[in-house]
Amino acid sequence: MAVKPLSGSGAGKIRRILWVGTNPGGGGTETHMVTMLQALASAGVETHALVHPGGRIAGALSGTPVKLQGGIFHNSADPGGLRALDRALRVTRPDAVVGSFSKEYWPLALLARLHGHPLVLFRHMDLRLRPATRWLLSRWPLRLVAISRYLQRRLVEQGLPAGRVEYLPNPLISGNFVRDPEARRKLRSQLGIPEDAFLAGYVGAWHRGKGIFALADAVDAAHARDPRVHALWLGGGPHEETFRQRLGNRAWHWLAGWQEDPAPWYSAMDVLALPSIEPDTFGRVCVEAQACGTPVLGSDLGGIPETFAPGRSGILLPPGDIPAWTGALQHLAGDAGLRQALGCTGIEEVRHFEARQVAGQFLAMLNDPGP
């Protein structure tokens, strides 16, 4: 069954949205929710969010036009979460309800239907669906949206009807990511990075599946042939201790740790690398880097190829192929003109991820009867 469209035929008829996401963290799913809510509010939609009162979503939306209500779902049967959701629905009386986290799918499905509100669920993770979740996403009257074409295909492969899974680009507020020569100079000086260094950057979790050990090997091999090749590492995570031991005291590896705002760091880089050896559903850091005019190196795996234009704004490489990554680093290190051309093209290539455009597509989707 498809959700009936909202009243009226134009996107301007949508007046009020309640988005539910009570996870306390600050990963890609949380960033997507924050970005979409800000873009919808800018489009004139009355936006409400049910969020963890001490979480990163609440912090990011504080001081914005988005109206916040507190609530926590520790699991899908959390009584406190159910009460908070029921209260939010009664107070806001939204034209549509939106959810992002799988532990909240069933509460949203039941209470949104009880209150008579259309429901949209976003899917971010490529995880095996439980039978109950597969049934819900296949049969319940709701809209299911994947944040990449790769994930859309994977959900169909797991048994969801092809016409059931819709796609909407993962959005970016491009004004938050711009080329900043002063930040480049300041950050490199702050760390003591040589002026002539070619700096390959990594932003994300320090996890084996992200290919960080293979990238470190490639950087070392490229540095042995061209001492200008250095690496900048932003992040941390489950394999941090082992990774730090792997890097040792090599002077061409610069560790900056977790950064609340990675935007200025992209300007400090000469290339952004996403070397995953396990599939990512998307590669948000690639989009952010390109918006800053920084070319990318990305693994030909999962949703990463969707995030840039291979050969025009970056280079697509076989995952885990250390010689190929070494060669790409050497090639870019020796060709400043190519780096500049890739960076300029990247700024143009990421425009279809612009949050205002994606929010407009989402509003149009809500008024469409759907498949």
WOVENCOR-V869717 format. One line per field, one symbol per residue. ss: DSSP state (2 for helix, 1 for strand, 0 for the rest). phi: phi as a letter, one per 40 degrees, with the letter a starting at -180 (. if undefined). psi: psi as a letter, one per 20 degrees, with the letter a starting at -180 (. if undefined). A space follows every 50 residues. Layout:
ss = ???
phi = ???
psi = ???
//
This chain:
ss = 00000000002220011111100000022222222222222200011111 10000222222000001111000000002222222222222200011110 02222222222222200111111000000022222222200011110022 22222220000222111000010222000022222222222000000111 11111002220222222222222220001111111100022222222000 00111110000022222200111100000000022222222000011110 00022220010001111000022222222222200222222222222222 222122222222222220000
phi = .ccccccgbbccccbabbbbabcccbcccccdcccccccccccgccbbbc bccbcccdccccgccccbbcabbcacbcccccccccccccccfccabbbb bccbdcdccccccccgbcbbbcbbbcbcccdccccdccbccabbbccacd cdcccccchcddccccbadccaccccbbcbdccdcccccccgcdccccbc bbbiccbdccgccccccccccccccacccbbbbbhiicbccccccccfbc ccbbbbgcbdbcdcccccccabbbcdbbcccabdccccccccgbcbbbcc afccdccabdgbbibcbccgccdcccccccccccbccccccccccddccc cccddccccccccccccccgc
psi = pqpqqrqriqhiiphppoppnjqialbhgggggggggghghhjjpopqpo rphjrhggghipjrippqqqqpohrijoghggggggghhhghmqhqpqqh phijgggggghghhikpqpppqphqmqppqghhggghhhqnrpppqjqhg hgghhghjjqphihorppqorpnhiioqpnhhhgggggghikpqhjpoop qpoapnqhiijhhgghggggghhhhniiorqpopbabhkgghghhghckp ijpooiapphoighhhhiqhqppnkpiqpqhrmhhgggghhjkprqpqqm pcjgiiirnpihjappqppjnghghghgggghhjnhgggggggghhhhhj hiiphhghhghgghghiqhr.
//
